[in-house]
């Protein structure tokens, strides 16, 4: 893991020193060898199992279709919701098996048939039957009943049992009913889960958190129906419709395979694919690239698993143990080390810790470990014995501490019921007390939408900002409310009261200053319509689930249909709220249905222990919320009513709108004064202008720590995304707020004293004129990408040459390798004079400026434009941008130049420091050098490089130490390859 965070290494060192206190019993820590050194590490076992579990999910699907040829009536007549439910059931079936295998490896199935290892014993039995009876196993269906009985016995050890997608017998009835998986299919599934390359998989090496990464690997697939005969292809196991592929011209087939399946073919197989005249010939040409997970062709109308966008849409990724450990320790330590005295046992057990997007519970598991270790220390310091220390059989102090912490301190929420169940099971497994029922955390881990819910203080007034049918926009509602009582004064700069806020992109595009209510909701003044509070019994403070659901449902009222006419208005709001508890009232029934569908989560009601106390809220909120963007190239869809709700109620939902931004504000608002926040979020939240509203919304409630950890760009397996830890403390209501800061302070260990001093000095200089840089590149849409062909020579209609970023080198503008159908593109393609006005081409796909002279040809938006003015000729600017001191400053100054995808931005260029007045006299020397080297279009020779760097260093008045610092950086940071 690359990291600029010195605290992380130190924390991991302390963690290792503490040893068993923080490590799960019987499990290895870190990523080294296994416990006895004879096998892969825990992470290695998890990777093996994840890959094989994904293949096993395909076996489960094929086993289901073999038992039910109609495929659940082809997943409920082909509906997306039907396929989603079936997929959830299949994932649940596989996760049940993984959970049982983990539990038996930890000795938690003692007393079950098979000597505490019932699945291992079942696999051995099936292995023997396979040897004796061969294919007869495909016609037998008795083995699954043994698994169902085992899980049922575990779940039903106490009345009620656990509830959720994994444990609930009513969630997926087909898993509980008639035998549906043949013994042969179950043998293949167990083989994938138990054996890797002929060697047993070592479940005992896994940590509890690895169950989460297994689950997230399984939900990375969508369940689809084959429209034509299809085939799964390497390297990404993408299913391709062979009939649709066959309908394309030969050359276009290869482009489709590369685009849709990440498949690049050599010359011979490519020729066979292009020449194929039937589906059979096409599949034969692709046979060597068939996925081993599904080597056979997929029939038309069959169900199949497609690696899809669900994981990205959900923004869900497994957080490595190193990060959870560091963030949890940084979050909780200030709460446990107050007043320079050790925490008492009661202090530890009084803490309320919550993860509002807990997934499979990795952060709660780590919090359980760390708080339990501190509880044991507190018992030892106080000379006290743990409760039930003399129980039979006796429990070690740490085991008792784990159970107490899990039951009293931990809270969590997730929108996915299966994830909630996995979090419950993960905590049960880490506690490792077989006497506890699976249901012991049912009241603390809740399924719901952390971002959609009401507070008691809100429901006494009509929600003026809710979009309800039967009203002309919001103007009539606002006028009605104004007649009852004046609204609070409108903040300076806020839009007019009847302005409609459109969802649009831009750094500050649609920012609206929220007001009223604890979350910024616009509501009628307290006192509202007469009788509303009486309808709530004891007033808003006594509002119950029905009242909160009814108020929240107004934000999601159907805009059309019979029920639309029942939408309340301010004048009828009191009657509507009074009817919220009436089972027969259609409005109450609708509000209940909306609440169930949207999974409202009203925090005060869900966790009364944390909110029914003098200073309500959690002592700590931790986690890794989903990373989902609603703007930009990676934008995910969002329902209009949800967009409107967040826009009016959450001040973080402006500028660069994102789900993680919403969670930053939600998490901060859940804390009590002095409470601690510890979240893992994209590093860009700390400094990008578009995230300014998110930072301001957070900073209005919390004060950030002075040295936030940066975890680098490769912390998450399979994800290239810089991430950081947001650590802060909730301010008291009357505490003075510091002035808003432009960015949050990330800790850096990559700067020595000389580098830090140089960075600060250059940063204090005025920047280059902004007019020297601009965007002129052709903005390529997905549709227009089809109008561009890679070819060294024009081929009508692709006859207009166009450059891209990789064509720009250091003082070299290479010949364009692409041509565009200029007449066929839909986007704006500039006039020739616009391209000729550009003086410099600056590569955007780089970590620092790389520039060449422009020859007036068109270019794509992966190239930025440079210009000239009276002071800076294009030749002088060309040399200045390509100099090592300027590149060093750019790379060192801009965090997003060092991390993430390489990208030079206009804002970066416009921030480059201009030389001080004394050094400006040397601009003429740069102009002369540029006139000599630039038109040659041949790059920068080594001697010219030394001369250029020395000249710019003199312009910037750099010391010898500073020049050496830049030279060392330049030697260690080579230019990107010409092909990008």
N, C-alpha and C positions, 0 to 999 in steps of 0.2 A: 504494500500500500504506500503510494507516495503521499507525503504529508509535509506541511510546513509547521506542524504543531509540536513543539517540544514537550508540552504537557502530556500528550498522548503516550509518548515513549516512557516518560516518567511514571505515568499512571499504570502502564502495563508492568513496569518493573515492580512497583509497589504491590500490584495484584499478584505477581508471581511470588513475592516475598511472603505475602499473607497465606499463600498455599491453599490448604484445604478449607479455610474459612469461607472462601468465595467460590470454590470449585464444587460442582455437584459430585456427590459421592460416587465413586466408581467410574468417573468420566475423566478423560484426558482434557487438559486445557491447551489452547493455542492450536497451531497448525503443524506441530512437529510429528514425530512418529507415534505409533500407537502405544498403548500402555506397556506392552512387553517388547516394543521395538521390532516386532516381526511383521507388521503390516502397515497399511496406509494410515494417515492421521485421521482425526474425526472429520475434517473438511474433505479429505480424500474419499473416505467412505461415503460421505453425503453426496459428493459429486457422482460417484459410481451409482449410488442408489437413485439419485434424481434422474439420470439418463435412463436407467432401466425401468424406473417407475413410470416414466412417460411412455415407454414401449408397453408396459403392463396395462396402462390405461386403454391402449388400443386393443389389447387382448380382451379386456373386460367388455369393451364395446362390441367386439365381434362375437363374444360369448353371449351377450344379450341378444344380438340380432339372430344368432343361431337358434336360441331358445324361443324368440318371438320374431318370426320372419317379417311381420308387419312393423317391427321396430317401434313398438308403442304407437301403432298407427302412424308410423313414420313421424315420430315425435309430434304427436297431436296435430296431424294434418299439415305438417310442414311449417307450423308457426314458430317464430323466433322464441316466443315464451315457452312453448312446448319443448323445444330443443334445449333451452336453458335449464328447464327443470330436469330433463333427462340427464343432461351433462352433470348437473349438481349431484344427482343420485349416483351416477357412475363414479364420480370423484369421491363421494362419501364412502362408497363400497371399498375403494382402494385405500383410502385413508384409515378406515376401520382396521384393515389388515396391517397396515404399517404401524398403527398405534398398538395393536395387540403384540406385534413382533417386538416393538420397543419395550413394552411393559413386561413381557416375559423375559427379555434379556436383562431387565433390572430386578427380576425376582418379585414382581408385583402381582403375578398370577399364581402365587403359591396356593396349593390346594386344588387347582384346576386339573382336569384330567391331562395326562401326558407329563406328569411330574413337574408342573409349572411351566412347561414349554409345549403347549398344545398344538400350536401351528407348526412348529418344527416336527413334532411327531406326526401330524397330519400329512406334511410334505413327504416324510419318509414312507408313510403308508401308500401315498399316491405313487411315489417312485417305484415301490415294490409292485403295486398293481399294474403300472405301466409296463414293467418288465414281463409280468406274467400274462397280461391280457391285451396289451398293445392298444389298438384303436378302439377297443370296446369301451375305454374310458370316456370317449366322446358321447356315448349313448347313456351314460349314467349321471345321476344328479343328486347323489346323497351327501357329498362332502360339504357343500355350502351350508347345509342344515347344521352341521357341527359348529361352523363358525358363527352362524346366527345365534345358536344356543349359547355359545360362549360369551358373546357380546351382550346378549340379553341378561345372562346371569350377572355379569359385571355391572351392567347398568341398573339392574333392579334389586341390588342388594339392600336398598332402603326404599321406602315408598316415595314416589315422585320421580326419583332418578334424576338424570340430567336432561336438559332440553336444548334442542338446537339442531342444525342441519346434520350433524354427525351422529348424535345419540338418539334423536327423537324417532321412535318407531313410526310415527305418523307422517314424518317429513317425506319419506320416499317409500310408499307401501310395497312397491315391487321388490324391494330388498328383503322384506319380511314375509312375503306371501309364498306362492308356489316356488319350487326350486327353479331357478332361472339360469344358473351358471353350471355348465357340465363339469364333471370331474376332470375331464381333459383340459378344458379351458382354465379351471382353477389350478391345475398342476402347472400349466405354463405361467400363470400369473405368479404363483408362489415361487416358481423357479427364478423368475425375473427379480423378485424381491429378496431372495435368499442367497443367490449364487451369482458370482461375477467371475467370468473366465475360469469356471470350474472350482473356484475357491469360495467358501462361505463368506457372505457379507457380515461384518462385525458390528452388529447393532449396539453392542456394549460400548463401542468407541464413540457413538454419537452423543451430542449434547441435545438437550431438550429443544433448543432453538432450531436445530436442523429439521425438525418436523415442519417448521414454518416454511423453510426453503423448498421442501418437498411439495408442500401444498401449493406454493406460488408457482412452482414449475408445472404442476398439473392444471392450474387454471389458466395457463398461457395458451390453451387450445380452445377453439370454438368448435361446436358440433354443427356440421353442415350436411346438406343432402346433395349427392352427386347429380348434376343436371345432365351429364353425359358420362360415358365410360371414362374413368379417370385413373390416375397413377400418382403415387407419392414418390418424390424425387429428392435425392441428396443435392446439396449438402444440408439443406434446412428442413427436410422432410415435408416440403410444401406439396400439396395435392394439386395436380394440373388436370384440367378437363381435356382429354385427348381429342375428343370430337371437335371441340371448339378450336383446339390447336391445329387440327387437320384442315379446318376451313380457311386458315390463313395462307397467304402465299409463302413459298419456301423460305425466303429471306426473313420475312416477318416472324416466322415461327421461332427462329433463334433469338430475335429481340424479345419476344414474349417470354421465352424460357429464362432469359437473363433477368428481365424485369420482374417477373412474377415469382420465380423459384430460385433466384440467385445462382442459376446454373449457366456456366460457360463451358461450351463444348470444344473439343479439339477439331481439327479440320475434317478427319474421317467421319466421326459420329455426326458432326454438323451437316456434312453432305448427305448422310443417310436420313437424318431428320428432315432436311429440306426436300429430299426426293420421295419420301414416303407417300404412298397412295392410299393407304388404309390405316385404320386404328391399329390393326395387328402389326403392320410394318412399323408404324410409329413407336409402338410399345417395345418392339424388338430392337429398334435403333436406340432406345433409351434404357434398355434392360440393365446395362452395367451401372446406371445411375439410380436404379430403383432403391428406395429406402428399405433397409432391413426391417423396419418397424411394420411395413405393409408391402411386402415384395410383390403381391399379386395385384392384378388390376381391380379397381373398384367399380362395381356394376352401377349402371344408371339407376338412380332412385335409392341407392344405399346410403346409410349414414357413415360419415367419416370425421376424423378429428383433424382440424386444420390449425397449424400454428397461426394464431390470430393476434388481434390488437387488444384483446380484453385486458391483458396485464398492463399494457401501456395506458389504456383508457382508465384503468383503476389506479394507475400510478403506484402499484404495489411491488415492493422489492424486499428481499430478505436483508436485514441489517446485520453485518458481521458482529460477532461477539466483542471484538476489540472496541468497536464504536459504542455499542450499548453500554459496555462497562465504563468507558471513560465519561460518557454523557451522564449516566446515572450517578456516578460518584461525584462529578462536578456539581450536579443539581442538588444532591442530598446532603453533601458534607456541610454546607453552611447551616443547614437546619439542625444538624446533630452536634455541631461544635460551637454553639452560641455561648457567649459570655465566658469563653475560655474554660469551660468546665465540661467534663464528660457527660454524655447524655444518660439520664436515668432510664430504667426499664419502661416506666410509664411514659416518658418523653418519646421513646421510639414507637411504642404501640399506639400513641395518640396521633401519629402522622397519618394523613389521608393522602394517598398518592394515586394519580389517575393517568391513564393513557387514553385519550379521546379517539384514537384511531389505532387500536391495539393490534389489529391483525391476529396473528397466532400467538401473541403475548410475549415476544422476545424482551421488551423493555420491562414488563411486569415481572418476568422470571428473574431478570437481573436485579431489579429492585428488591425482590424477595430474598435473593442471596445476600445482597449487601446489607439490608436492614436486619436480616437474621444474624449476620456476623456481628453487627453493632449491638444487637440485643443480648447476645451471649457475652460480649465484653461488658455491657452494662450490668448484667447479673453478677459477673465476676467482680466488678468494681464495688458493687453494693453488698457483696457477700450474700446474695439471695439465691435461693434455689428456684429453678424453673417450675412453673405450675405443672402438676401431674408428673413430677420427676420420678415418683415412686410407682408409676403405672406399670401394669403387667401386660406384655413384657416392658421393661424399662426403656425409656427413650433417651438417647444422648441429648444434651442441651441444644445442639445445633438443629437436630431434627424437630424438637419441640418448638424452637424459635421459628423455623421455617413455616410450620403449620400456623402458629399464632400470627405471624406477619401476613401470611396469605389471607387469613380469614378476617383480620381486623384492619389492615392498612391499605390493601390494594383494591383498586376500582378500574374498570375499563369499559369502553364502548366500541362497537364496530358495526358497520352497516351490513356486513356479510354474516348470516347466522352460522355458517360452517366455520368461519374464522373465530367467532365467539366460542363455539364448542372446542375448537383446537386450543384456544387460549386457556379455557377451563381445564382441558386435559393436560396441557403443558404444565400448568401450575400444580395439578395433582401429581404429575410425574416428578417434578422437581422437589416437591415436598416428600415424596416417597414414603407415604404412610398408608399402607394398604387398608388400615382400619377406617380411613376417611372415605365417605361416599363421593362419587363423581359429582354429586350435586352440591358439595359444600361451599361453592362459590357462586351459586345460581343468582343470588341477590346482588352480587358485587360486579359481575360481568354482564353487561346488558347489550342487547341487539337494538340498534336504533341509529338515527342520523344525528350525529353530534352537532351539526350545523343548523338543524331545523327544529326549533322548539320555542316555547314561550316561557316567560317568567311571570310569577304571580302578580308582580307590580304592573304588568302590561295590560292585563285582561279587563281592567275596569273601564277602558275606553275603546271606542271603535277604531280599528286600524285604518287610518286615513290613507295610507300608501298602498293598501291592498287593491289589486285590480279586480273589481267585482262587476258582473254584467249589469246591464240596465242603467249605466251611468255614462254620461258623455265625458270620457276620460276621467280625470280626478277633480275637475273644477267644481262640479255640483257638490261633491262630498266636502271639499274644502270650504265652500261657501256655507254649507249647513253647519260645519263645525265652527266657523267664524261667528255665526249668529249666536252660538251657545256660549262661547268664551274665546278671547283672543289667543292665538297661538303664540308661542315664545318668539322673540325677535329673530329674524332671519340672519344667519351669519353672513358677514361681509364676503362678497364674491360668490355666494350661492345663487343658483338659477332662480328665476321667478317661480312663484308658488305653483303656477299651472303649467310650467314647462315640462315637456315630455323628454325624459333622458333616454337617448338612443344608445343601444349597445354598440360602441365603436372602439377601434383600436387607438393606440397612441399613448405616450407616456403619462399624460395627465388628462386624456381626452374627455372623459365623462365624469370627472370627479364631482361629487355632490357632498356638501358638508352635512353629515347625518345629525339628527338632533332628536331629543326626546327619548325616553326609555333607556334602559341600561345598555342595549345593543344598538342604539341609534334609530330604532323604529319610530316612525311618525305615528303618534297615537293621539286620540282626543285627550284633552286635559282631564286629569283626575277629577272626578265629579261628573264627567261625561254626560251621556244621556241619562235623564233621571230614572232611577230604579235599577240601573245596571248593577251597582254594587249590592243592592238588596237581593238581586237574582242570584248572586254568588254566595249567599249564605252569610258568612262572616266577613265579607269584603274580599278584595283581591288577595290579601294575605292568606285567606283560607280556601282559595280556589283549588278545586280538585282536578283529577285527570280529565274528566269530561269537559270542564270549563276551559282548560288549557287547550285541549284538542279542538274544541269548537272555535276558539279564538284563532288558533293557528290555521284551521281549515279555511278560513276566509281568504287566505293568501292563495289557495289552490282551488277556489270554487269553479265549477265547470262554466265556461263562457257561453255555452249554448245548450239547448235541450230543455226538457221539462223542468229539471232541477235548477236551471239558471234563474228562472223566475222567482225561486224561493230565496234568492240571495238577500240578506238583510241590508238595510240602509241605516244611517245613524239613528233615524227615528224609531226603527224597529229592533235596534241592537239589543236592548234590554230584554225584549221578549224572546229573541233568538237565544241569548245566553241562558235565560231561565228554562228554556226547553232543552238545554244540552243534555240533561239527565233523563229525559223522557224516552223510553225505548221505542214508542210508537211514532214519535215525531219524525217526519221524513228528513227534516234538516239535521236533527241529531244523528239519524242513521247515516246520512251523507258525511257528516263530520267524522264519525267513527270510521267509516270506510276510508276516507282520505287519510286519516291518522294512521291506519293500519298499512295502507299502500305506501305512504311516505315514511313510515316508521319514525314518527315524531319522537323526539327525546327531550323531555322537560327536565332539566338538570335538578331543580330543587326537589321534584317529586321522586326522580330516579335514585338520588343519593341523599336522603334526608340526614344521615349522620354527618355529612360534610357541610350541608347548607343550613341545618337547623341548629346553629350555634351562634354565639355573639358576633364573631367575625366570620361570616359564611364564606365557604369556598374550600378548595383543596390546598394542602400545604405544598404540594409539588405536582406539576403536570409534565409528563415526559412522553417521548415517543418519536416516531418517524412518520409524519402524516403523509398521505398520498401526494405525489408530485404530478399534478395535472394542470396544464395550461389551457386557457380558454381564448387566447389570442396568439398570433404568430403562426409560424410554419407548422408547429406541432400542436395546433389548437385542437381540442377535443370538443364534441358537441355538448351543449347544455340546454335543458328545457327552458323555454322563454319565461315560464312562471318562476322557475328557480333562479334564473338570472335576475329577474326583477326583484325577487325577495332579497337576494344578497346585496343587490345594488342599493336598496333602500335601508337595509338593516346592518350591514357590515362595512365599516369605513375602510377596510383593507381591500374591498372589491372594486378598486378603481385603478387607473393606470394599467399596469400589466396584471390583468386579472388571472388568478390561479386558485386552485383548490388549496394548495399549501399556504398561500397567503391568507385565505379564510381561516385556516386552522391556526395560524400564528395569532390572529386576533382572538379567536375563540378560546384558545388555550390560555392566553394572558388574562382574559376576562373571567376565567373559572378560578383564578387564584385568590386566596385571601391575602390581606396585607402582610408583607414579609414572605409570602410564598415564593417558591422557586420554579422557574420554567427551564426545561431542557429538551429542545427539539433538534432533530436532524433535518436540515432543509438544504436546497440548492444554494451554493455559495453566491450565486448572482443576486439573491435577495439582499445581500449585505451592501451592495454598491450600485446596482443598475438604477438609472433614473426612473425607469418604469415601475420599480418596486418602491418608490418613494412613499406612496400612500400606505403600503403595508408597514414600512418602518415607522411612519408617523402614528399609525393606529396602535402599533405595539408600544412605542415610546410614550404615548399618552397614558399608558397603564404601568409600564415596567421600565426599569433601568438596566441596560445591558451590562454584562461584565466587561472589563477592560481588555480582555485578551481571549476573544472567541476562537475556538480551535478550528482549523481548516484540515479536512481529512483527505484532500487531494481529489483527483478526478477518476481514480480507478478503485474506489473503496467498495463499490458494489459489483458483484460478479455479473459480467455481461452488459454492464451499463457504463458508458463513458460520460460521467456527469460530476463536475466538481461539487463537493458537499461540505457542509460546515456544521458546527454545533451552535445553536442559539441558546445562550445561557443568560438569564436575567432574573431580577427580583421585583415582585409586585410592590408598587409604591402605596403608601397609605393615602387615603382619600384627600387629606389636607396637605400632603407633602408637596413641596415645590417641584415643578417639572423643569427639567433642564431644557435649554433651547434645542430645537430639532437639529439633528446632525445629518450630514449628507450621506454618510455611510457608517456601517457598524465596524468596530475595530477588530480585525482578524490578527491573531498572533502570527508572527513570522520569525522563522529561525534561519532564513536564507540570507539575511543581511548582516554583514559585519559593520563595524563602526564607520569605516571609510565609505562603504556603499550607502549606508543610511544617511550620512552627512551629505554625500553627493546628490542623492535622490531629493532630499529636502531643499538643498540649495537650488537645483535646477527647477524644482517644482515651484519655487517662489518667483521665477522669471516670468515676464509676460509671454503669452503663447504667440505662435505664428498667426498671421491674419487668417481669419476663418474663410475668407473668400478664395484662398488658395486651394481649397478642397471642395469637392462636391460629388454627387452621384449622377452618373449619366448612363449607366449600364442598362441593357435591355432586361426588363424584369420578366423572367421566363415562367410562365404558368405550366401546369401539367399538360394542358392541351397544346400549348405552343412548343413544348419539348418534342412533340412528335414532328414538328416542322424544322428540326435541326438534325443534321446528319454529320457524323464524323467522317471526313474525307479530306485528303490533301488537295484535291482539285475539285472545282465546281462540277455538279452533275444536276442539270435542270430537273425540277424547279429549285433545287438547293444550290443556288448560284451565288449568293451573297456571302463573302467570307466574314466570320465573326470570331473574335478572340474570347478566351476565357482566362481565369486567373492563372492556371498552370502555364499559359503561354508567356507570362511575364517573368523575366529573370532579372538579375542584378545588371542594370544597364543593357538589357537584351529584351527586345520585343520579337519573339519568335513568330514565324509565319503561322497564320491561323490554321488550326487542324479541324475546324468545323465550318460548315456552310449552312445557311438558313434559307428557307423559302420565304423571302421577304414579303411577297404578296399574300401569303396564306396565313401569317401570324395574326392572332386576335389582339394581342397587347400592343401598347404604343411602341412603335419602332421609329426612332428619331430621324430627323432629316440629316442629309449628309453634312450640312454646314454645322450642325450641332456636334457631330463627331470630330470634325476638323478643328473646332474651337478648343478641344482638349489638348493640353500641352504635354501632360505626363500620364502614363498608365501606372497605377499602383495596385499591386496584387492584394486582394482582400483575403484570400485564403492563406494567411501566413501569420506568424506570431510577432512580426515586426515589419516595418516598411521595406518593401522591395519595389523599386521603381525603374521605369525605362521611358525613353522619349516616345511620344505618340506619333503615328504616321497617318492619323485621320480615319483609320478603319473602325467599323462598329465593334462593340464588345459587350459581353454579358455583365450581369450585375455582380459577378465575382471579381470585377475590376473596378476600382475607384478612380475618379478623375482628379488630376492636378492641373493648376493654372499658373499664371504668373502675374506679377504686378510691377510697379515702378521700382521696388526694392529688390524683389526676388524674381530673377529671370527663371525660365524653366530649367536652364542649365545649372544655375546655382542651387535651385531647389532639388534638382535631381541628385546632386552630390550630397547635399545635406541629409536627405532622407536615407540614402544608402550608406551613410557613415556609421561606424560602430558606436560612437557615443550616443547618437540619436536612437539607434536600435536598442542599445542597452537601456536607455531611459524608458523607452516605450515598453519593453518587455518587463522591466522591473517595476514600473509604476502601475501598470494595468493588470490586475489580477486575472481578468478574463483573457489576457494575452498569454499568460503562463499556463492556464488551465482550460479545460474544455476544448471544443473544436477550434483549430487555428482560425483567427479572424481579426483583421484590422478594420476598425470602424472609423467613420467620419469624425465622431467625437474624439477618438484617440488622436487622429491627425491634427485636429484643431486644438489639441492640448499640448502639442510638442512645443517646448520652450524655444523662444527666439534668443539669439545671442545678446548679451548685454551691449550697451552702446560702444564700449571699447572694442569688443570683438566684431561688431557689425562691419568694421572697416575691411574685414577679410572676406566679405561676401563676394567682392570682385575677384578674389583668388579662386573661389569656388566656381564662379561663372566661367573663368578661363579654363579651369580643369574640366568642367562639364562640356564646354564647346569642343574640347579636344577628344574626350572619351565618348560622349553621348551619341553623336551621329555615327560613330564607328559601329555601334550596336554589337559590340564584341565582348562585353563584360568588363570586369575590373581586375587588371593584373595585380600581382602581389605588391610590386613597388608603388603602383598608383594607390593601392589600398593604404599602405603605410603613410603616404603623403596626404591622402584625404583625411584619414583619421587624425593625424597630427594637426592638420589645419583646423578641423572642427574642434578638437580638444583645446587648441589655443583660443578659438573664438569663445568657447565656454569657460575659459580661465581655469582649466582643470590642473590639479597638482599632479606630480609624478605618481603618487600613490593612487590617485583616482584614475590616471591613465592605465596603470597596471591592472587595476580592478576591471576596467572595461576590456582590456586586451585578453585577460584570462577568460572573461565571459565569452568573447567573440571566438576564441579558440575552441571552447567547449560547446558552442551553439552553431552548428553548420547550417548553411542555406538548405532549404527544401529541394528535393530532386526536381528536375524539369518536368516530370510527368505528374507532379503533385503529391 
